[in-house]
């Protein structure tokens, strides 16, 4: 399995599932982070947390721990 937290910068992948607590899952889905969506890691903070991701036209800052709950296809 691949996770969003491990995806290198400037790499695109498709989201397979969200393995997060219900409250976090609802918040991510409201921002467009949902199964089937393409996601790209734009950049990471110097110490790796948070990371900036692009989902469609939306840029989102997400913590490494939250990104670890986003399963990717492939």
C-alpha positions as CSV (number, residue, x, y, z in Angstrom):
1,X,0.0,0.0,0.0
2,X,1.1,3.6,-0.7
3,X,0.2,6.5,1.5
4,X,0.0,10.2,0.8
5,X,2.6,10.9,3.6
6,X,5.2,8.9,1.6
7,X,4.5,10.4,-1.8
8,X,7.5,12.4,-3.2
9,X,7.1,16.1,-4.2
10,X,5.7,16.8,-7.7
11,X,4.2,13.3,-7.9
12,X,0.6,12.7,-8.8
13,X,-1.4,9.8,-7.5
14,X,-5.1,8.8,-7.2
15,X,-6.7,8.4,-3.8
16,X,-8.0,4.9,-3.1
17,X,-9.4,5.3,0.5
18,X,-9.4,7.4,3.6
19,X,-8.3,5.5,6.7
20,X,-8.9,8.3,9.2
21,X,-11.2,9.0,12.1
22,X,-14.7,10.1,11.0
23,X,-14.3,13.8,11.9
24,X,-11.0,14.0,9.9
25,X,-12.5,12.0,7.1
26,X,-15.5,14.5,6.8
27,X,-13.1,17.5,6.9
28,X,-10.9,16.0,4.2
29,X,-13.8,15.0,2.0
30,X,-15.3,18.6,2.3
31,X,-11.9,19.9,0.9
32,X,-12.1,17.5,-2.1
33,X,-9.8,14.8,-0.7
34,X,-11.9,11.8,-1.6
35,X,-11.5,8.4,-3.2
36,X,-10.9,8.7,-6.9
37,X,-9.5,12.2,-6.8
38,X,-6.0,12.9,-8.1
39,X,-3.6,14.4,-5.5
40,X,-0.2,16.0,-5.9
41,X,2.4,16.9,-3.3
42,X,3.4,20.5,-4.0
43,X,6.0,20.9,-1.3
44,X,6.9,20.1,2.3
45,X,8.0,22.3,5.1
46,X,11.7,22.2,5.9
47,X,11.2,19.7,8.7
48,X,8.6,17.7,6.7
49,X,5.5,18.9,8.5
50,X,3.1,20.2,7.2
51,X,3.0,19.4,3.5
52,X,1.1,21.2,0.8
53,X,-1.0,19.1,-1.5
54,X,-3.1,20.0,-4.6
55,X,-6.5,18.4,-5.2
56,X,-8.0,19.8,-8.4
57,X,-7.6,23.6,-8.1
58,X,-7.4,23.5,-4.3
59,X,-4.2,23.8,-2.3
60,X,-4.3,22.2,1.2
61,X,-1.8,22.2,4.0
62,X,-2.0,18.8,5.8
63,X,-0.1,17.3,8.6
64,X,2.1,14.3,8.1
65,X,-0.1,12.3,10.5
66,X,-3.2,13.2,8.6
67,X,-1.6,12.3,5.3
68,X,-0.7,8.9,6.7
69,X,-4.4,8.1,6.7
70,X,-4.8,8.7,2.9
71,X,-4.3,5.5,1.0
72,X,-3.2,5.8,-2.7
73,X,-3.8,3.5,-5.6
74,X,-0.9,1.4,-7.0
